[in-house]
């Protein structure tokens, strides 16, 4: 074991990263980050911002870390809910804000009612955002027409085949083995050291196959494939976005203060919670007319406040919460100051008032 620990230490020193740290400063003290071979989940009720949070942590911040540290990163993004064009507009919106501080989203860029301001376009061009967008997008392979569990698994397996070799009992498999059938294998060796993240957004949009009687079976099979073959064998990181069951927002639950995401609240299949290694919830207090939360003035923070809670984690404690300033329009998500930090909290409240 000591030799493994020493090897891991040397890998870190040599920048052979097995983990891409989360950039949110309070989160990364609780959760290491995006880990090779981990099966993760982000869950929330509808329209809370789970996809936006997933993109910020697992796409935008991950790409920035890869660029800064020269990491061979590839993101396989299965957009079951949105098109590639919508994904591109989301990424572009994030980069426009990051480099110009202009808040825009797809409805602004492609509005049929008002023309997008020319002065904004000039600022975006001057900042070189389109070139930066192209650099970021080169890290992402987007799939917008794969809707079943087997199809997603095959696309990931085909990607792995193009980047390495599968083995069965010590014998390397060839293309003919895959063309003629669905061979079993017990080992995979990549050609180069690379960091691969697979994102499925979101699992409730899966279409059941003929051997899957319902959506629950489709989700369960997908998660099983992701755990046994993709995360465990290929050592790819996998993130599944899974909505909470709508019953979590019932009047009874509101009265009982049970609205926060939980494992037993996972929508369409609760058994997936057993397979996930890390589960992160996102909670929007203002949605339930909560006036304050942990000394934060929710009324004043309004729609720009979220709580990220650690529901399940293999590598650390659970039950921890990270308060977030959450501007979903351009994925401007940062950790909130502590409520007793009056000077910085005033800046946040002023910012919220400015945004309206």
Buried (B, 14 or more C-beta within 10 A) or exposed (E): EEEEEEEEEEEEEEEEBBBBBBBBEBBBEBBBBBBBBBBBBBBBBEEBBBBBBBBBBBBBBBBBBBBEEEBEBBBBBBBBEBEBEEBBBBBBBBBBBBBBEBBBBBEBBEEEEEEEEEEBEEBBEEBEBEEBBEEBBEBBBBBBEBBBBBBBBBBBBEBBBEBBBBBEEEEEBEEEBBEEEEEEBEBBEBEEEBBBBBBBBBBBBBEBBEEBEEBBBBBBBBBBBBBEBBBEBBBBBBBBBBBBBEEBBEEEBBEEEEBBBBBEBBBBBBEBBEBBBBBBBBBBBBEBEBEEBEEBBBEBBEBBBBBBBBBBBEEEEBEBBBBBBBBBBBBBBBBBBBBEEEEEBEEBBEBBEEEE
